Amino acid sequence: MAIVYISIGSNMGDRQAYLQQGIDAVARSIGDIVGISAVVETPAIGFEGNPFLNACFALETSRSPDVAMQELLAIEKAHGRVRSTSEGYINRTLDLDMLFYDDLILDTPQLKLPHPALEKRRFVLQPLSEIAANKAHPRLKKTVQELLTVCPDNTAISAHEGHLRHPLYAPLQQHTFICVEGIIGSGKTTLATLLAQQLGYKTIEERFAENPFLPKFYRKPKRYAFPLELSFLADRFNQINNEGEQLDLFQSGVVADYHMSKSLVFAQNTLNEDEYPLFHQLYQLMSKSANQPSLCIYLRQTPEHAKANIKKRGRSYEQNIETDYLNKLAKGYDQHLPFLAQQMKVVTVDVSALDFVLYPAHLEKLVREINAQLDAFE
C-alpha cells in the first residue's frame, strides 16, 4: 500500500460541496482516506477569477501512480472540469493534484512526482503541513514544514469556517438528527461529541449536572425519584426542541447524547408502581410534540466497564452507583430498544472492548460497524 498526498481546490459554484464531493469520490475509487487538512481560502493566482478554497488530504492505495492519476482526472471531469495543456489558469469546479506518491520520483509526460510546483505554492504547503509536516521531499531533501518556511509565495491565505468530512461518515450525514444512547458510563457524550465534530453538527449534551435533584436522589433514591425523573423529562423535552432548531450556517444537523425516551427506562427502575403510570402518561403527552431523531446509536457496555468509566470521570455523586443498578438499566434498555426501532433506525454496537478516545482505529471500527448495520436497512 502506498501513501498518496493530494491537493484539492475549487473556485466555482458551491466550492465547499465540490471539495467534499471530490474527496468522497476519491475514497470510493482510489483508497482509504487517512488524513484531511483544514480548508483555506486564497485569491485566484495568475488570472482574474473567484477566490479558491483549498485543502490537502492523504490516502492509502494499492493503485499504481498512473492508474490513480487517471482516476483523479476522471473525478475532475465528472464534476465539470475540462483539463487542457493550453488552458493556463482558469476558473475550475474541482482541481485534484497528486503531490507525493510515497517517495517516488517520476518524470513522464503524463505524471511528474513529486508535483513540480509544490514548493512554490503556499496554498498547498500550508494545509499539507497540517497532515504531513515531517514528510520529506525526495528531490529537495527538505520537509514540508521546511519548504513552507522558505516558500517565496506570499499569497494571502485565510482560514475557512467549513471543513471536509471524512468519507467514512457519509452514511451518517444522511441523518440530520442522531442520538446516542446507553447505560451510565457507556461513552454516550464522548461519541456524540466525536461524531458531531466529524459531521459538522451541533452537539446536544444532557444537562444532568444542573439538575438539583440528582445528588439528592443518589443519597435518598425513594424520596427524590419522582421529582428527579419529572425534572429530567421536562428538561430533555425543552432542550431537544429548543436547541435542535438553533442551527447556524455551518451546523446542518444535531447529535444528542440521549433520547428523550430514556426517561421511561430510568423511571421503570426508580419509580414505584403508583408513580410510574402517571409518569408514563406525562411522557406520552410530551413526546407527541417533541423533535425525534431518525437514527439512534445504542452503545452496549458491560456494567463492569461502565463502573470503571464512572470512576475514571470522577463525579462524586456517581461513585456509589451499584453494579446491580447498571444491570437493571441494561435490561431496561434491551426491553426498550424494540420500542425505539418502531420510530427510527436503531443500531447497536458492543463497545466493551473499544476505547474510541485513545485509539482512533477503535472509533473507525465503531463507525464501520454502524455503517454496516445502516446498509442492512437498505
C-alpha positions as CSV (number, residue, x, y, z in Angstrom):
1,M,0.0,0.0,0.0
2,A,1.3,3.5,-0.9
3,I,0.6,6.8,0.9
4,V,-0.5,9.4,-1.5
5,Y,-0.9,13.1,-0.8
6,I,-3.4,15.1,-2.9
7,S,-4.2,18.8,-3.1
8,I,-7.8,19.7,-3.8
9,G,-9.3,23.1,-4.8
10,S,-12.4,24.8,-6.2
11,N,-13.4,28.3,-7.1
12,M,-16.7,27.8,-8.9
13,G,-20.3,27.3,-7.6
14,D,-20.7,25.7,-4.2
15,R,-16.9,25.4,-3.6
16,Q,-17.3,23.5,-0.3
17,A,-19.6,21.0,-1.9
18,Y,-17.2,20.4,-4.8
19,L,-14.4,19.7,-2.3
20,Q,-16.5,17.3,-0.3
21,Q,-17.8,15.5,-3.4
22,G,-14.2,15.2,-4.7
23,I,-12.8,13.6,-1.6
24,D,-15.8,11.3,-1.3
25,A,-15.2,10.2,-4.9
26,V,-11.5,9.6,-4.3
27,A,-12.3,7.4,-1.3
28,R,-14.7,5.3,-3.4
29,S,-12.4,4.8,-6.3
30,I,-8.8,5.0,-5.2
31,G,-8.3,4.3,-1.5
32,D,-8.9,4.9,2.2
33,I,-8.5,8.5,3.4
34,V,-6.1,8.7,6.3
35,G,-5.7,12.4,6.9
36,I,-7.6,15.7,6.0
37,S,-6.4,19.2,6.5
38,A,-8.4,22.3,7.3
39,V,-9.9,24.3,4.4
40,V,-8.2,27.6,3.5
41,E,-9.3,30.4,1.1
42,T,-7.0,32.2,-1.3
43,P,-7.4,34.7,-4.1
44,A,-7.1,33.4,-7.7
45,I,-3.4,33.3,-8.7
46,G,-2.3,34.2,-12.3
47,F,-5.7,35.3,-13.6
48,E,-8.8,37.3,-12.7
49,G,-11.2,34.9,-11.0
50,N,-13.1,33.9,-8.0
51,P,-11.2,33.0,-4.8
52,F,-10.3,29.4,-4.2
53,L,-11.0,27.0,-1.4
54,N,-8.1,24.6,-1.0
55,A,-7.2,21.7,1.2
56,C,-4.9,18.6,1.2
57,F,-5.6,15.0,2.1
58,A,-3.7,11.7,2.4
59,L,-4.9,8.2,1.4
60,E,-3.7,4.7,1.3
61,T,-4.0,2.9,-2.0
62,S,-2.9,-0.2,-3.9
63,R,-3.4,1.6,-7.2
64,S,-0.3,2.4,-9.3
65,P,0.6,6.1,-9.7
66,D,-0.7,6.2,-13.3
67,V,-3.9,4.5,-12.5
68,A,-4.5,6.7,-9.5
69,M,-3.9,9.8,-11.6
70,Q,-6.3,8.6,-14.3
71,E,-8.9,8.2,-11.6
72,L,-8.3,11.7,-10.3
73,L,-8.7,13.1,-13.9
74,A,-12.0,11.1,-14.2
75,I,-13.3,12.5,-11.0
76,E,-12.4,16.1,-12.1
77,K,-14.2,15.5,-15.4
78,A,-17.3,14.1,-13.7
79,H,-17.5,17.3,-11.7
80,G,-17.3,19.6,-14.7
81,R,-13.6,20.1,-15.0
82,V,-12.1,20.1,-18.5
83,R,-8.3,19.9,-18.5
84,S,-6.2,21.2,-21.4
85,T,-2.5,21.7,-21.8
86,S,-3.2,25.2,-23.3
87,E,-5.8,26.3,-20.8
88,G,-3.5,28.2,-18.5
89,Y,-5.0,29.5,-15.3
90,I,-8.8,29.5,-15.3
91,N,-11.8,29.0,-13.0
92,R,-12.4,25.4,-12.1
93,T,-15.1,23.4,-10.3
94,L,-12.6,20.8,-9.0
95,D,-8.9,20.6,-9.1
96,L,-7.1,17.4,-7.9
97,D,-3.3,17.4,-7.9
98,M,-1.1,14.4,-6.8
99,L,1.7,15.8,-4.7
100,F,3.5,12.8,-3.4
101,Y,3.2,9.0,-4.1
102,D,5.3,7.6,-1.2
103,D,8.9,8.8,-2.0
104,L,8.5,8.0,-5.7
105,I,10.4,10.3,-8.2
106,L,8.7,10.2,-11.6
107,D,9.0,12.3,-14.7
108,T,6.8,11.3,-17.6
109,P,4.6,13.3,-20.0
110,Q,1.5,12.0,-18.1
111,L,2.8,12.4,-14.5
112,K,5.5,14.2,-12.6
113,L,6.2,13.3,-9.0
114,P,6.6,15.0,-6.6
115,H,4.4,17.7,-8.1
116,P,6.9,20.1,-9.8
117,A,5.3,23.3,-8.4
118,L,4.7,22.0,-4.9
119,E,7.4,24.1,-3.2
120,K,6.2,27.3,-4.8
121,R,2.6,27.2,-3.6
122,R,1.9,28.4,-0.1
123,F,-1.8,27.4,-0.6
124,V,-0.6,23.8,-1.0
125,L,2.2,23.8,1.6
126,Q,0.2,25.3,4.4
127,P,-2.7,22.8,4.5
128,L,-0.2,20.0,3.6
129,S,1.9,20.8,6.7
130,E,-1.1,20.1,8.9
131,I,-1.1,16.4,7.9
132,A,2.5,15.8,6.7
133,A,4.8,18.4,8.3
134,N,7.7,16.0,8.5
135,K,7.2,14.4,5.1
136,A,10.5,14.8,3.2
137,H,10.5,15.9,-0.4
138,P,12.6,13.2,-2.1
139,R,14.2,15.6,-4.6
140,L,14.7,18.7,-2.5
141,K,15.6,16.8,0.7
142,K,13.5,19.2,2.8
143,T,10.4,18.5,4.9
144,V,7.1,20.1,4.1
145,Q,7.4,22.3,7.1
146,E,10.9,23.5,6.0
147,L,9.6,24.1,2.5
148,L,6.7,26.2,3.9
149,T,9.1,28.3,6.0
150,V,11.2,29.3,2.9
151,C,8.3,29.4,0.4
152,P,8.6,32.5,-1.8
153,D,4.8,32.7,-2.4
154,N,3.3,35.5,-0.3
155,T,-0.3,35.0,-1.4
156,A,-2.8,35.8,1.4
157,I,-4.3,32.8,3.0
158,S,-7.3,32.8,5.4
159,A,-8.9,30.0,7.3
160,H,-12.3,28.9,6.1
161,E,-15.1,28.0,8.5
162,G,-16.2,25.0,6.6
163,H,-14.5,21.7,7.0
164,L,-14.2,18.5,5.0
165,R,-15.9,15.5,6.5
166,H,-14.1,12.1,6.3
167,P,-15.9,10.0,3.7
168,L,-16.4,7.2,6.3
169,Y,-19.1,9.4,7.9
170,A,-21.1,10.0,4.7
171,P,-23.8,7.4,5.6
172,L,-24.3,9.2,8.9
173,Q,-24.8,12.5,7.2
174,Q,-28.0,11.2,5.7
175,H,-29.4,11.7,9.2
176,T,-29.7,15.3,10.4
177,F,-30.8,14.3,13.9
178,I,-28.9,11.4,15.6
179,C,-29.0,10.3,19.2
180,V,-26.5,8.2,21.1
181,E,-27.8,6.0,24.0
182,G,-26.5,3.5,26.5
183,I,-26.3,3.0,30.3
184,I,-24.4,5.4,32.5
185,G,-20.7,5.2,31.7
186,S,-21.1,3.8,28.2
187,G,-19.4,6.7,26.4
188,K,-22.5,8.4,25.0
189,T,-21.3,12.0,25.4
190,T,-17.8,11.2,24.1
191,L,-19.1,9.5,21.0
192,A,-21.8,12.2,20.4
193,T,-19.0,14.9,20.5
194,L,-16.7,13.0,18.2
195,L,-19.5,12.3,15.7
196,A,-20.6,15.9,15.8
197,Q,-17.1,17.1,15.1
198,Q,-16.7,14.9,12.1
199,L,-20.1,15.7,10.7
200,G,-20.0,19.4,11.4
201,Y,-23.2,19.0,13.5
202,K,-24.3,20.6,16.7
203,T,-23.9,18.6,19.9
204,I,-26.7,18.5,22.5
205,E,-25.5,17.2,25.8
206,E,-27.8,16.3,28.7
207,R,-27.7,18.8,31.5
208,F,-27.6,16.4,34.3
209,A,-25.0,18.4,36.2
210,E,-27.5,21.3,36.5
211,N,-30.3,19.0,38.0
212,P,-30.6,19.9,41.7
213,F,-32.3,16.6,42.4
214,L,-29.6,14.3,41.1
215,P,-27.2,14.4,44.1
216,K,-30.2,14.1,46.5
217,F,-31.5,11.1,44.5
218,Y,-28.2,9.2,44.9
219,R,-28.4,9.8,48.7
220,K,-32.2,9.1,49.1
221,P,-33.5,7.5,45.9
222,K,-37.0,6.7,47.1
223,R,-37.7,10.2,48.3
224,Y,-36.3,12.0,45.3
225,A,-37.0,9.6,42.4
226,F,-40.3,11.2,41.2
227,P,-39.1,14.9,41.2
228,L,-35.9,13.8,39.6
229,E,-37.5,11.9,36.7
230,L,-40.0,14.7,36.1
231,S,-37.3,17.4,36.1
232,F,-35.2,15.3,33.6
233,L,-38.2,14.7,31.4
234,A,-39.1,18.4,31.2
235,D,-35.5,19.5,30.6
236,R,-35.0,16.9,27.9
237,F,-38.1,17.9,26.1
238,N,-37.2,21.6,26.2
239,Q,-33.6,21.1,25.3
240,I,-34.3,18.8,22.3
241,N,-37.0,21.2,20.9
242,N,-35.2,24.4,21.5
243,E,-31.5,23.6,20.7
244,G,-32.4,21.4,17.7
245,E,-33.9,24.4,16.0
246,Q,-31.0,26.7,16.5
247,L,-28.6,25.6,13.8
248,D,-26.3,28.0,12.0
249,L,-24.9,28.0,8.5
250,F,-22.2,25.5,9.2
251,Q,-24.2,23.2,11.5
252,S,-26.7,21.3,9.4
253,G,-27.6,18.6,12.0
254,V,-27.6,17.5,15.6
255,V,-26.1,14.7,17.6
256,A,-27.6,14.3,21.1
257,D,-26.1,12.1,23.8
258,Y,-29.6,10.9,24.8
259,H,-33.1,10.2,23.5
260,M,-35.9,11.7,25.4
261,S,-37.5,8.2,26.0
262,K,-34.6,7.3,28.3
263,S,-36.8,8.8,30.9
264,L,-39.0,5.7,30.7
265,V,-36.1,3.4,31.1
266,F,-34.9,5.1,34.2
267,A,-38.4,5.7,35.6
268,Q,-39.1,2.0,35.4
269,N,-36.1,1.4,37.7
270,T,-36.6,4.3,40.1
271,L,-40.4,4.9,40.5
272,N,-42.8,2.8,42.5
273,E,-45.9,1.1,40.9
274,D,-48.2,4.1,41.7
275,E,-45.9,6.7,40.3
276,Y,-44.8,5.1,37.0
277,P,-48.3,5.1,35.3
278,L,-48.6,8.8,35.9
279,F,-45.1,9.5,34.7
280,H,-45.7,7.4,31.6
281,Q,-48.9,9.3,30.8
282,L,-47.0,12.6,31.1
283,Y,-44.3,11.3,28.8
284,Q,-46.8,10.2,26.1
285,L,-48.3,13.7,26.1
286,M,-44.9,15.5,25.8
287,S,-43.4,13.1,23.3
288,K,-46.1,13.8,20.7
289,S,-44.7,17.3,20.1
290,A,-41.0,16.5,20.6
291,N,-38.5,16.5,17.8
292,Q,-37.4,13.0,17.0
293,P,-34.1,11.7,15.6
294,S,-34.0,9.4,12.6
295,L,-31.1,7.3,14.0
296,C,-30.3,6.0,17.4
297,I,-26.9,4.5,18.1
298,Y,-27.0,2.3,21.2
299,L,-23.7,1.6,22.9
300,R,-23.8,-1.8,24.6
301,Q,-21.4,-1.6,27.5
302,T,-20.9,-4.1,30.4
303,P,-21.8,-2.8,33.8
304,E,-18.2,-3.6,35.0
305,H,-16.6,-1.5,32.2
306,A,-19.2,1.2,32.8
307,K,-18.3,1.3,36.5
308,A,-14.7,1.7,35.6
309,N,-15.6,4.7,33.3
310,I,-17.7,6.2,36.0
311,K,-14.8,6.0,38.5
312,K,-12.4,7.5,35.9
313,R,-14.5,10.6,35.2
314,G,-14.8,11.2,39.0
315,R,-18.3,12.7,39.5
316,S,-18.7,12.4,43.3
317,Y,-22.4,11.8,43.3
318,E,-22.0,8.8,40.8
319,Q,-19.3,6.9,42.8
320,N,-21.8,4.8,44.8
321,I,-23.8,3.6,41.8
322,E,-24.2,-0.2,42.2
323,T,-23.4,-2.8,39.5
324,D,-26.9,-4.2,40.2
325,Y,-28.4,-0.8,39.2
326,L,-26.4,-0.7,36.0
327,N,-27.5,-4.3,35.2
328,K,-31.2,-3.2,35.6
329,L,-30.6,-0.3,33.3
330,A,-29.0,-2.5,30.7
331,K,-32.0,-4.9,30.9
332,G,-34.3,-1.9,30.7
333,Y,-32.7,-0.7,27.5
334,D,-32.8,-4.1,26.0
335,Q,-36.6,-4.1,26.5
336,H,-36.9,-0.5,25.3
337,L,-34.9,-0.8,22.0
338,P,-37.7,-2.5,20.1
339,F,-40.0,0.4,21.0
340,L,-37.4,2.8,19.6
341,A,-37.0,0.7,16.5
342,Q,-40.6,1.4,15.6
343,Q,-39.9,5.1,15.4
344,M,-36.4,5.3,13.9
345,K,-33.4,3.3,12.8
346,V,-31.6,1.7,15.7
347,V,-28.1,0.3,15.5
348,T,-26.4,-1.5,18.4
349,V,-22.7,-1.6,18.9
350,D,-20.8,-3.5,21.6
351,V,-18.2,-1.1,22.9
352,S,-17.0,-3.1,25.9
353,A,-13.6,-3.8,24.1
354,L,-13.3,-0.4,22.5
355,D,-11.6,2.8,23.6
356,F,-12.5,5.3,20.9
357,V,-10.9,8.2,22.8
358,L,-7.4,6.8,23.0
359,Y,-7.4,4.8,19.8
360,P,-8.6,6.4,16.5
361,A,-8.7,2.9,15.0
362,H,-11.4,1.9,17.5
363,L,-13.5,4.8,16.5
364,E,-13.1,3.9,12.9
365,K,-14.1,0.3,13.7
366,L,-17.2,1.5,15.5
367,V,-18.3,3.8,12.7
368,R,-17.7,1.0,10.1
369,E,-20.0,-1.3,12.2
370,I,-22.6,1.5,12.3
371,N,-22.4,1.8,8.5
372,A,-22.7,-1.9,8.0
373,Q,-25.9,-2.0,10.1
374,L,-27.2,1.0,8.2
375,D,-26.5,-0.8,4.9
376,A,-28.7,-3.7,6.2
377,F,-31.7,-1.3,6.4
378,E,-31.5,-0.6,2.7
